[in-house]
Amino acid sequence: MKVVGIKQIEECVDGGSIREFQFDDSITKEFIDHLSQKAEKTQYFGSLPRPFFKLETPGRFTLKGVEGNRTVQVKLFGSDRNRTQEELVALAERRQEK
């Protein structure tokens, strides 16, 4: 899936940076599973009317979103936040090639 926009939402006092990634298509369960390969912790609440997910690697990132939406919220941590963002974007767009 292609990332068509990244919006800076907030710089946090804990050193984190919150950004919103916008995709060119709606998020599917298959795409959530694909993104989860970068996460150490994965939560998926499929029984909710609008299934919610949270992917996390402590100290690097927390990614949250709703299946069916076109955006996710990403909180990046640490001094290499931009590198982590680039890795997440590359992972998302690699899915498009399959």
N, C-alpha and C positions, 0 to 999 in steps of 0.2 A: 504494500500500500504506500502511496506517495504522501510525504509530509508536504503540505501546501502552505503552511504558515506556522511560525513560532512567535508567540506573544509573551513578553515579559510581564508577569502579573505583580510580583512583589519580591523585594529583597528582605530577608528575615533577620532578626536580631541574633538568631542562633548560627548565622553564617550560611544559611541555606538560600536558595533562589528558586522561586516558584514560577514556572512557565507553563503555557498552554500550547500543546501541539495540536494542529488541525490536520486531518487526513482528507484525502480526496474521495473517500467512500466511508460507509458506516462500519463500525467495529463489529466483528463477528466473534463467536466463541473460538473458532479456529484461529483467528488473529490474536486473541488474548493468549491462547495456548502457545502460539509462536513467540510472542513477546516475553512470556514467562521463562524462556530459556536463559535470560540474563538476570533473573531474580533469584534470590536465596529463599524468599518467603512469598508464597502465592495464596491469595484468598479470592474465592469466587462465590458469589451469593446468587446462584441461578434461580432460586425459588422466589426471589423478589419480583414484583410486577415489571420492574426495569432492572435486569440483572447487573449488579455492581461488582467491580473487581478492584483488587489492590495488589500490586506487585512491588516488592521491596528488596533492596540490598542495603542493609544498615550501613550508614556512613557514606553511601554513594548516591542512592536515589530512592524515591517513593513515587510510584506511578499509579494514579487512580482514575477510574472512568466508569462509564455505563455502556453496556453492550447496546448497540444500535445507534449510539451517538457518533459524531465525527471528530470529537475532541477528547483529549485526556489532559489531566493536570499532572505535571511532573515537578517534584521538589528535588533539586539537586544539592548535594552536600560536598564539602571538601574543596581543596584548592584546584582540583582538575575537573570542575563542573562542566566546562565547555567540552572537554574530551568525552566525558560521560554522555553529554547531550549528543555529540556526534556519533557515538557508538549506538545509542538508542535509535537515532534517525536511520543509521545504516542498517540496523537490524530490521526495522519496520519496512524499509524499502527493499531489502533483500527478499522479503515475502512476496513482493510483486513479481519477481523473476520466476517463481516456481509455477 
